[in-house]
């Protein structure tokens, strides 16, 4: 009883190991089974070729028996026509044996032909099934690889969590801080480069006013226009002259 349990446990472990190898790489297992079937089919084809050689040999025997029977029949007729019944009877007996042998050979030939044709049909059918199995293996292999790739992509998508709490998220935050600091430096440099622009603009506006007043005064002095038409009063004229002197 103990020995029986031991063998049962051992068989269970062996079966478990076999199932492990069986399911580890199913494509390889299918390919192995396919290769085994191809090997068996190759051996079967060789046997079929040898069997066909037997059929051809029996076919030749039938043809020879037919020729021999016809030859004997011709001799029987010839001796009968010659009136030699004794010799004709001898050939008639031999012809009877030849026809009996011919009938047996023809029966054997039909049996062998039928068996050969059946085996050819089986080989063709098996070859067609093997072709389908080969296509199925290729399709399963592609689908299995694709499903593994999809599962890997799904797993990576779950692990790529860009939350700030993750290492990747913290690194991303550091990069964004550095980008912000660089942009801040650019902004500060731009702001500093605009310092004094307002004063320069004011000075340029004052110079434009003084130049316009100088032009109007020149037109008045040259008699081109009068102070009334120029819109310049005496106080404005004196103020403009004073500013012009100061500017000079």
Secondary structure, 3 states (H helix, E strand, C coil): CHHHHHHHHHHHHHHHHHHHHHHHCHHHHHHHHHHHHHHHHHHHHHHHHHHHHHHHHHHHHHHHHHHHHHHHHHHHHHHHHHCCHHHHHHHHHHHHHHHHHHHHHHHHHHHHHHHHHHHHHHHHHHHHHHHHHHHHHHHHHHHHHHHHHHHHHHHHHHHCCCCCCCHHHHHHHHHHHHHHHHHHHHHHHHHHHCCCHHHHHHHHHHHHHHHHHHHHHHHHHCCCCCHHHHCCCHHHHHHHHHHHHHHC
